[in-house]
Amino acid sequence: MESSRYDVTYQKLLNILEQKRAGFILLLDPDNLSLERARENVSRALEAGVDVFLVGGSFLLDKNFNEVVKTVKENAGDCPVIIFPGSLYQISPHADALLFLSLISGRNPEHLIGNQAMAAPILWRMKLEAISCGYMLIESGSLTSAQYVSNSNPIPRNKPGIALAHALAAQYLGMKTIYLEAGSGARQTVPVEMIRTISETVEIPLLVGGGIRTPEEAAKKVEAGADFVVIGNFFEEQQNYSLMQEFAKAIHQK
């Protein structure tokens, strides 16, 4: 069995950490992107220093998901393009990989294993690399799309020990990454204490996203131990793209 062929994109993520110590991930929501805008945004992001593109969202109102993924991939150069699936409908053979999420912070079986079992044969037929991820919703001060759609409670933001227990469980189950998510447009970001508690203990890459609106805030996440900082909603406002290079510098300063 050629196991290495299924880890090409994941190895690229590890290489980014080896070279830059921390990575900048831009999350693109197909519902908010025309194909022309996708090309423009990817080009500007590459110039600014983005390391990885995630494509996906909680809903799928636009029928052109496959075309958006294809367009991002065609313009992303060597940067990995990874699907961040909000549902079974967000799978495309044009991506480099798919973040194979299990919502380990909740107790809804459909998002722990149900949807994953339905998606697995599709990924296998497409030969699409799956990067297993322990996905954890963190309390952010408001009801987020991810929380509403998944029908699950987030981990209390003042309980880093609970978050650590779930992160360790993900590592022991063999997952390759952990994603701490405050939610799109969150009022409060993932607490620094929680990031530090987890990063000091677990050994797999830690992604942190949700509500990050300034380079200084991004830098604090990296200083606390985030391996990748994910930003999406903030850059849906085109005028904010002028700050993208500052975000890149703040994240890569580690």
N, C-alpha and C positions, 0 to 999 in steps of 0.2 A: 504493500500500500504506500502510495506517494504522499505521505502526510504533509510534507513541506509545501506542496503546491497549494494547499488550502490555507496557508499562513502568510502569503506574500504581503498582503496589505497590513496585517497585524505587525509583521516585521518592520514595515515602513514606519509604523507608529513608534515602535521601539527605537528605531534609528533616529527619529526626530528627537526623542528624549535624550538619546546619547549625545547628539550633536548640539542641541539647544537647551537641554535641561527641562524645558517646558514647551508646550505647543499651543498654537492659536487655532481654534476650530471655528469656522463660520457656518452657522446653520441657515440654510435657505429653505423657505417655505414655498412650495409650488403654488399654493393658493394665492400668493402675493407676488408672483413673478410671471411676466410674459417671457417668451423665448428671447426676445431682444434684450430685455432687462437682465435676464440670466447671463447672457454673454457679457454685457457691460459690467455687471457686478463681479463676475468671476475675474475678469481682466483687471479691474481696479483692486480686487482683493489680493491677487498675485503680486501686483506692484507694491502693495502695502506690507506684505509679509505674512499672509495667512498660510498655514501649514496643511490644513485639512478642510475639506468641504463635507458637511452633513446635509442631506436633502430629505425633507419630510416634515410632517406636522400632525397635529391631533386630529384634524379633519382632512378630507380630500374633496374639495368642492370643484376643483379644476380637473377636467378629464385628461389634461395633457401631462400627467405625472411622468409617464415614460419618456416623453419628448423633452421635458425639463431636465431629467436625469441625463439623457443623452447629450443635450446641449452643454450642461455643466461639465460632463466628462470630456467632450471634444475641445473644451477651452481651458481645462484645468492643468494642462501640461503634466508634470510628474506628481502633482499633488493628489493624494488619495481622495476619491469620491465615494462616500459611504452613505448608504440609506439609513435614515433614522425613522423607522416605520411607526406610524400611528395606527396602522391597521394592516390586515392581510392584503389590501389592495395596493399597498405601497411597496411593491417588489418590482425590480427592473433588472434585466440582464446587462444593462449598459453601465451599471455601477461597478466599482472595484470590489465592493463588499457590502454586507448589510450588518448593522449592529443588532445582534440577535438578543433582544431585550427580554428579561424576565422581571416583572414588577415585584421584586422581593420585599419591598416595604409594605405591600398590601397583602390581603388574604383572599383576593378574588381569583379563583382557580383558572378562570379564562385567561387572565393576564400572567399567571405564573407558569402555566404549561399548556392550557387549552389551545390558544391561538398559535403557540409555538409548534405544537404537534401538527396542526393543519398547514403551517407554512413550511415545515421541514422538507416534505417531498417536492415542493415547488422549487426551493433553493437547490435541492439535489439535482433536479432535472436541468436547472439553469447552470449548474456548476458555479454558483455564486458563493464566494467566500462568506462565511458567517463568523462574526466576532462576538462571542458570548459576552453578555453584559448584565451585571446585577444592577437593575435600575431602581433607584430609590427616590421617592418624592419626599421633599422636606418642607415642613410648614413655612409659609412665606407671608402670612398676614392677609391672604385673600384666596378665594376659590379659583384655582387655575383650570385651564382647559384639560390638562392631563389628569388632574384629580377628578374632575367632573366626568370625563369620558370613561375613565377606568373604574369609577365607583369605588374608590378606596381612600382610606385616610392616610395623610402624610405623617411622617415621623416628626414628633414635636421638636422644634428647633432648640429647645433647652435640654434635650436628652441625647447628648453625644454618645453616651454608653449604648443606647439602643441602636443607634446608627452603626456603631462599631460592631456590635454583635451580628447585625445583618451583613455588614461588609465582610466579616470573617467567614460567615456561612457561605457567601458567594465564592470566596477564595477556596474554601475547602470543597465546595461542589465542583471546582474546576473551571469557574468562569475566568475569562481573560481580562476583564475590565470591570470597573465600578463607576456608575454615573450618579452623582448627587445632583438632583434637579429641583430647583425652587419653583420653576414654571415660567412660561413665557410671560414677560411683562410683570414679573413678581414685584410686590412692594418691598420685600426684604430678600436679600440674597442668602445663600447657604452660609451659616455662621462659621467664622474663622476657627473657633474652638473645635467644632465638629470636624472640619477638614483636617486640622492638625492631629486630632485624636486618631482618625482613621489612617492618615498618611504615615504616622509613626509606627503603625502596627502591620498593616497589610503590605503585600509585596507586588500587587498587580497595579497597572496604571489607573489613576483616579481622575475622572472627568468631572468638572464642576460647571454648572450653568444656571441661568435663570436670573433675570433682573440686574445684570451687571451693566452699568451705564457709564462708567468712567474708567480711564486707564489706571487710575490709582486703586480703584476697587479691584480691577483685574490683577494688579500687582500683589495686593494683599492675599488673594486666593493662592497665587503661586508661592508666595512667601510662607503660607501656612501649609503648603504641601501638595497643592493641585498640580497634576502632571499636564493636564490639558484644560484650558478655559474655553467654554463654549458660549458664543454670543450670537444671537440671531435677531430678536425683536428690535433691538436698538438700531441695527443697521437696515431695518426696513424703511426708515426715514432716510432718504437719499442725502440730505444735507449732513448726516452724521458720518458719511463715508470719508470726509476730510480728516476725521479723527482716527481712522483705522490704523494708520502707521504708528500713531502714538500708542494704541492698544498693543500692537505687535511688539514695540520696544519694551513696554511695561511687562509683557508676558515673557519675553525672551531674556529679560535682565537676570533671571536666575542663573 
